[in-house]
Amino acid sequence: ITNAMHVNKRLRMHHVAAMMGAGWGFSLLVALLPLVGVSSYTMDIDTPGSQVYVVAVLILNVVAFIVVCYCYICIYLSVHNPEHSTRHRDTKIAKRMAVLIFTDFICMAPISFFAISAALRMPLITVSH
């Protein structure tokens, strides 16, 4: 997005298609593993394999969130770059993106933190609490 106006920095369609295909393929693999006996959709951690699966999926979720934050920060900084003429509308969009990321973090962080601790068999809270 930040290099959309630079002809020499654009991604080619086959690169984008390969990245999307890899993303879809990985997502399907992770989603279909419970169908072949690795953990279950209820996120059980009875066996070591299922525990590794659950922890890996939760950590991957956190890593994906960090990558998205990094990308939004890059977009935000490119909008506020003094070398480029920015419009007031771009600044408003950048501020909205910052609010979106902040609210997403506020919602996701506690869930991920407690889910990872529970998956490692060190629950900080229980259903009764």
N, C-alpha and C positions, 0 to 999 in steps of 0.2 A: 504494500500500500504506500509506503513512504517513497518508493522508487518508481511509482506508476508513470510519472511524467518523463523519466529518463529512458530513452530508447535502448541504450546499451546495457542497462541494468535489469531489464525485464526478464521474467522467467518464460521459457518456451512452453508451449502447450503440452508437449510430451513429458516435460519435467513435472508439470503440475498434475498431469494424469497419473504419472508413476507415484507421486507422493500421495495423492488421494487413494489410489489403488492399494498402496501399502498400508495406509491408515485404515481403510475398510477391511482389508485382509486381517490385520492385527486385531481389530475390534471383533470381527467374526470369530477368530480363533479364541480369544479370551471369553467371549460370550458362549461359545459352544463347548468349552472344556467341561462345564458341569454335566453336560449330556453324556459324556463318556466316562464319568465317574470321578472326575477331579472336583472335589468339594461339592457344593450344591448351591442352588440359587438362594438358599436361606443363610448362606455364609457360615456353614458349620466349620468348626476347627477341630474335629475329632481325630483326624489323622495328620501326620506331619506334612503330607503333600497338600492337603486341603488348607492347612494353616499357612503354608508358603504361598499358595494361590491367593488366599484372602489378603494377606499382608502385602503381596506384590501388587494386587489390584488397588488397594488403598494407597500405597506409596505412589503408584503410577498416577492416581488421581491428583495427589498433591503436586507431583512433578509437572503434570499437565497444567495445573493452575498456575504454577510459577512461570512456565513458558508463556502462557497467555498474558500474565502480568507483565513480563518482560516485553512482549510484543506491543501491548498497549502503552507502556512507558516509552518505547521507541517512537510510536506514532505521536504521543503527546509531546515529546521533545522535538520532533520534526515540525510540528505545528507551531511551536514556540521558538523555532530557530530564527534568529535575527537576520540571517542571510536570505531567507525566503520571505516574500511578502505574504503575510497571512491575512485572511479575512476574519472579521469578527465572528462570522458563522462557524469557521473552523475552530476558533477558540472555545465557543460554546459547546461544540461537539466534543472537544477534548475534555472539557470539564465534566460533561455527562458521562464520558467513558471512565473517568477517574471515580466518579460516584458509583458507577456500575461495578467496577472492580472492588471498591471498598465494601460495598454491601454484599457482594458475592463472597468476599473473604470472611466477613462477619458471620455469614450463614454457614459457610463450609468448614471453617477452622475447627469449631468445637466438635462437630460431627466426625470429622476425620481424626482428630486427636483421640477422642474417646473410642472410636472404632478400632484404630490401630492398637491402642492399649488393651482393649478387650481381645483382639485377635492374637496378641502376644501373651494371653492368659494372665494379664495384670490389670483387670478391670478397675477403673477408678470410680465408676458408678455402676449400679445394678438396676434392673427394672423396678425393684421394690423401692429404691431410693429415687 
